[in-house]
Amino acid sequence: MQHLDHYGWQSYFDRVLGALDDEARHETVARIIQEHKEAYLVQTAVGRLWAEISGKLRHTAVVREDFPAVGDWVLLRGLEHVQKQAAGGGSGPVQITHILQRKTVLRRRLEADEQVLCTNVDIAFLATSLNENFNLRRLERYLTLAVETEVQPVILLTKADLCEDVQPFLEEVKTITHGVRGFDVPAHTVSVVSGAGMDEVRAYLKPGVTAVVLGSSGIGKSTLVNYLAEADIQDMMEAREFDDKGRHCTTFRHLVRVKTGGLIIDTPGLRGLTLGEQADAAMSAFHDVETLAATCKFTDCRHDNEPGCAIRAGVESGSIDPARVESYMKLQRELAAYARREDRIAARKQKKLEKRQTQALNKRLDQKWGK
């Protein structure tokens, strides 16, 4: 996939594409770089263009996750329109017919469903600022999400120019990173004003590597992306001198290439994160708590008032942070809720499949008997 390597195409997707039928393999491959309500900006080997999802793809979708998202690799139908659009002419419909199997998926929670934040990322920059927006528990949630989806987490403490002493913040971060299993989690203090730490961030963005910046509103995510891309991706406002509150401008997700050859995805501020697709991986972010829980007297210990609870003993002795234990317990509840939700989604998909099969059968019978 010459040229698409520059946009993150990897051997994984060669295998995915090779497993499809001949017709699909001859369609145009593209990557979603912007997502809007009814249209997607995509990158093909011959340029960028706008596309919409096909009627078939829309019809078969059951949940939000069945729709394309930023970072997805997709197949396009209408090659002649692709070439015309890339050349600056033609306005025929270019349709997304297929979403290639995703390597990684990051999700957020909505009221009754889940929304895909972005897909096929290699690194998650978990950002929080060194001011009143610093929130260790929120950072812990982002960390758990990255570990759960098997994406390399890197913590960025932004606005370091506004902080006289960053060391206490780094020490706090260590309390949530030392217990992670399977990943070394680096943390960097950075400032787009002074440039401090930005070379370290650039070093992660090697050619073809896709990263995403996750964080709440106002911590400087879009400013960080602009700095790395060395361009204004969208209008920004500098932080106010007195209250240090920046205007949060990102209202949609987008993927951009940076000077190092890597790619980075900016996202709107996150209010909620869904955890629970991979229970074992999610719990890897709490390996220290899990190890302690394994020594409880009872295997079904709820870590409440049971005798012989190692976690309660650890909290009382001060060897483990009670806030971290509470995060662990909250994650356990979410895992249980996620499993119940997945059962409901599977039932909905099965019901929709059975309905389509019944409709197809009735149509064949009508044709056979002349109705």
C-alpha positions in Angstrom: 0.0 0.0 0.0 2.4 2.6 -1.3 1.7 6.2 -0.1 -0.8 4.9 2.5 2.1 3.8 4.6 2.5 7.6 5.4 -1.0 7.5 6.9 -0.4 4.5 9.2 -1.1 1.5 6.9 0.6 -1.6 8.5 1.1 -5.2 7.7 -1.8 -6.0 10.0 -4.2 -4.4 7.5 -2.5 -6.3 4.6 -3.6 -9.5 6.3 -7.1 -8.1 6.9 -7.5 -7.0 3.3 -6.2 -10.3 2.0 -8.9 -12.2 3.8 -11.7 -10.4 2.0 -13.3 -11.6 -1.3 -11.9 -10.5 -4.7 -14.5 -7.8 -5.2 -13.7 -6.1 -1.9 -10.0 -6.3 -2.5 -10.3 -4.3 -5.7 -12.1 -1.4 -4.1 -10.3 1.8 -3.1 -8.6 1.8 0.4 -8.8 5.0 2.4 -8.4 6.2 6.0 -11.0 8.3 7.9 -9.3 11.5 8.9 -12.4 13.6 9.8 -15.8 12.5 11.0 -18.9 14.7 10.6 -22.6 14.0 10.9 -23.4 12.8 7.4 -19.9 12.8 5.7 -16.4 11.6 6.2 -13.1 13.2 5.0 -10.9 10.3 3.9 -7.3 10.0 2.7 -6.7 7.8 -0.3 -3.5 7.0 -2.2 -4.5 9.7 -4.8 -5.6 12.4 -2.4 -8.3 13.5 0.0 -12.0 13.5 -0.6 -15.4 13.4 1.0 -17.4 10.1 1.3 -20.6 8.9 2.8 -21.6 5.4 4.0 -23.4 3.1 1.6 -27.0 2.2 2.1 -26.1 -1.4 2.8 -23.6 -0.4 5.5 -26.2 1.9 7.1 -28.8 -0.8 7.0 -26.7 -3.5 8.6 -25.5 -1.2 11.4 -27.0 -2.0 14.8 -25.0 0.1 17.2 -22.8 3.2 16.9 -19.7 1.1 16.8 -20.9 -0.3 13.4 -20.3 3.1 11.8 -16.9 4.5 10.6 -14.7 6.5 13.0 -11.6 8.6 12.8 -8.6 6.3 12.3 -10.6 3.6 10.5 -9.4 2.0 7.3 -12.3 1.6 4.9 -13.1 0.6 1.3 -14.7 3.0 -1.1 -16.9 2.2 -4.1 -16.9 4.5 -7.1 -13.3 4.7 -8.2 -14.0 7.0 -11.1 -15.5 9.5 -8.7 -12.5 9.1 -6.4 -10.1 10.0 -9.2 -12.3 13.0 -10.3 -12.6 14.3 -6.8 -8.9 14.0 -6.2 -8.2 15.9 -9.4 -10.5 18.7 -8.2 -13.5 17.9 -10.4 -16.6 15.8 -10.2 -19.0 15.6 -7.4 -20.4 12.1 -7.8 -21.1 10.0 -4.7 -18.2 8.1 -3.2 -19.5 5.5 -0.8 -17.9 3.7 2.1 -18.8 0.1 1.7 -16.7 -1.7 4.3 -14.8 -1.0 7.5 -11.6 -3.1 7.8 -11.2 -5.0 11.0 -9.9 -2.6 13.7 -6.6 -3.2 15.4 -7.5 -1.1 18.4 -10.7 0.8 19.5 -11.1 3.5 22.1 -14.6 4.2 23.2 -16.6 6.7 25.3 -19.8 6.2 27.2 -23.0 7.8 26.1 -26.4 7.6 27.9 -27.7 4.5 26.2 -24.9 3.4 23.9 -21.1 3.7 23.2 -19.4 5.9 20.7 -16.0 5.0 19.1 -13.6 7.8 19.9 -11.0 6.6 17.4 -9.4 3.5 16.1 -6.1 1.9 15.0 -3.9 4.0 17.3 -0.5 2.9 18.6 0.1 5.5 21.3 -2.3 7.3 23.7 -1.0 10.6 25.0 -2.9 11.0 28.3 -2.9 14.7 29.0 -3.7 16.8 32.1 -2.5 20.2 33.0 -0.3 21.3 35.9 -2.9 23.6 37.4 -6.3 23.3 39.0 -7.3 20.9 36.2 -4.9 18.3 37.4 -7.0 15.2 38.4 -5.2 12.0 39.3 -8.4 9.9 39.3 -9.3 11.1 35.9 -5.8 10.4 34.6 -6.1 6.9 36.1 -9.3 6.4 34.0 -7.5 7.4 30.8 -4.6 5.1 31.8 -7.0 2.2 32.3 -8.6 2.8 28.9 -5.2 2.7 27.2 -4.1 -0.5 28.9 -7.5 -2.1 28.3 -7.2 -1.5 24.6 -3.5 -2.5 24.5 -2.4 0.9 23.4 0.9 2.3 24.7 0.1 5.0 27.3 2.3 8.1 27.7 1.4 10.7 30.3 1.8 14.3 29.4 1.6 17.0 32.1 0.9 20.1 30.1 1.4 23.8 30.9 4.6 23.2 32.7 5.5 26.9 32.3 2.7 27.7 34.7 4.1 25.4 37.5 7.0 26.3 39.7 7.6 22.8 41.0 6.6 19.8 38.8 8.1 17.1 41.0 5.2 16.7 43.4 2.9 16.1 40.4 5.3 13.5 38.9 5.4 11.7 42.3 1.6 11.6 42.3 1.6 10.1 38.8 3.9 7.3 39.9 1.3 6.1 42.4 -0.9 5.1 39.5 1.7 3.9 37.0 3.8 1.7 39.2 0.9 -0.8 39.5 0.4 -1.3 35.7 1.1 -4.7 34.3 2.5 -5.1 30.8 3.4 -1.5 30.1 6.1 0.9 31.2 4.3 4.2 31.5 6.5 7.2 30.9 5.4 10.7 32.1 6.7 14.0 30.7 6.1 17.6 31.7 5.6 19.7 28.6 5.0 23.3 27.6 4.2 24.6 24.1 5.1 28.1 25.4 8.7 27.3 26.3 9.0 24.1 24.2 10.1 22.2 27.3 9.6 18.4 26.8 8.3 18.7 23.3 11.3 16.9 21.7 10.5 13.9 23.9 6.9 14.0 22.6 8.1 14.2 18.9 10.3 11.2 19.4 7.2 9.0 19.8 5.7 10.1 16.5 7.8 8.1 14.2 6.7 7.7 10.5 3.5 5.8 10.3 2.8 5.7 14.0 -0.6 6.9 15.0 -1.2 8.6 18.4 -4.2 10.1 20.1 -4.4 12.9 22.7 -6.9 12.2 25.4 -7.9 14.6 28.1 -10.5 16.9 29.5 -11.5 20.3 28.1 -9.1 23.2 28.6 -5.9 21.3 29.3 -4.3 22.3 25.9 -4.8 19.3 23.7 -5.5 21.2 20.5 -2.6 23.6 21.2 -0.4 20.6 21.6 -1.5 19.1 18.3 -1.0 22.5 16.6 2.5 22.7 18.0 3.4 19.3 16.8 1.9 19.8 13.3 3.5 23.3 13.1 0.2 24.6 11.8 -3.1 26.0 13.1 -5.5 23.0 12.9 -8.4 25.1 14.1 -8.9 28.5 15.8 -7.5 28.5 19.3 -7.5 31.1 22.1 -4.6 31.6 24.5 -5.1 30.8 28.2 -6.3 33.8 30.1 -3.7 35.5 32.2 -5.5 35.4 35.5 -7.8 32.3 35.7 -5.8 30.1 33.2 -8.9 29.0 31.4 -8.5 28.2 27.7 -11.4 28.1 25.3 -12.0 24.5 24.2 -12.5 24.6 20.5 -12.4 21.0 19.4 -15.9 19.8 18.4 -15.0 16.9 16.1 -12.2 14.3 15.9 -9.5 14.7 13.2 -6.3 13.0 12.2 -3.3 15.0 11.0 0.3 14.2 9.9 3.1 15.9 11.8 6.6 16.9 10.7 8.2 13.8 12.0 6.0 11.6 9.8 3.8 10.4 12.5 0.0 11.0 12.9 -1.9 12.4 15.7 -5.7 12.5 16.5 -7.2 15.4 18.5 -10.5 14.7 20.3 -13.1 16.7 22.1 -12.9 16.9 25.8 -14.0 13.7 27.5 -16.8 13.6 30.0 -17.1 9.8 30.4 -15.0 6.8 29.4 -16.4 3.3 28.8 -14.2 0.5 30.3 -14.8 -3.2 30.2 -14.4 -4.7 26.7 -11.3 -6.7 27.9 -11.7 -7.4 31.6 -8.3 -8.9 32.1 -6.5 -6.1 30.3 -8.5 -3.4 32.1 -7.5 -5.0 35.5 -3.8 -4.8 34.4 -3.9 -1.2 35.2 -4.6 -2.2 38.8 -2.1 -5.0 39.1 -1.0 -3.8 42.5 -4.5 -3.9 43.9 -5.3 -7.2 42.2 -2.1 -8.8 43.7 -3.2 -7.7 47.1 -6.8 -8.9 46.6 -5.5 -12.3 45.8 -4.3 -12.7 49.4 -7.7 -12.0 51.0 -9.0 -14.8 53.2 -12.1 -15.4 51.0 -11.9 -15.7 47.3 -15.3 -13.9 46.9 -14.2 -11.1 49.2 -16.0 -7.8 48.4 -13.4 -5.8 50.3 -16.0 -4.3 52.5 -16.4 -5.6 56.0 -15.3 -9.2 55.5 -12.7 -10.6 57.9 -9.2 -11.2 56.5 -9.5 -8.6 53.8 -6.0 -7.8 52.6 -7.1 -4.6 50.8 -8.8 -3.2 53.9 -5.7 -4.0 55.9 -3.5 -2.3 53.2 -5.7 0.8 53.4 -5.5 0.9 57.2 -1.7 0.4 57.2 -1.3 3.1 54.6 0.4 0.8 52.1 -2.2 1.5 49.4 -4.1 4.6 48.5 -7.8 4.3 49.4 -8.8 6.5 46.4 -7.0 3.9 44.1 -9.0 1.1 45.8 -12.2 3.0 45.2 -11.2 3.3 41.5 -10.6 -0.4 41.4 -14.0 -1.2 42.9 -15.7 1.2 40.5 -14.0 -0.6 37.6 -15.2 -4.0 38.8 -18.8 -2.6 38.9 -18.4 -1.3 35.3 -17.0 -4.6 34.1 -20.2 -6.4 35.4 -22.4 -3.7 33.8 -20.5 -4.0 30.5 -21.1 -7.7 30.4 -24.8 -7.2 30.8 -24.8 -4.5 28.1 -23.0 -6.8 25.7 -25.6 -9.5 26.2 -28.4 -7.0 25.3 -26.5 -5.8 22.2 -26.0 -9.4 21.0 -29.8 -10.0 21.5 -30.6 -6.9 19.4 -28.2 -8.0 16.6 -29.7 -11.5 16.6 -33.3 -10.0 16.5 -32.3 -7.8 13.6 -30.7 -10.7 11.7 -33.8 -12.9 12.2 -36.0 -10.0 10.9 -33.9 -9.6 7.7 -34.0 -13.4 7.2 -37.7 -13.5 7.6 -38.2 -10.6 5.2 -35.9 -12.2 2.6 -37.8 -15.6 2.9 -41.2 -13.8 2.5 -40.0 -12.0 -0.6 -38.8 -15.3 -2.2 -42.1 -16.9 -1.4 -44.0 -14.0 -2.9 -42.0 -14.2 -6.0 -42.5 -18.0 -6.2 -46.2 -17.9 -5.8 -46.7 -14.7 -7.9 -47.7 -12.4 -5.1 
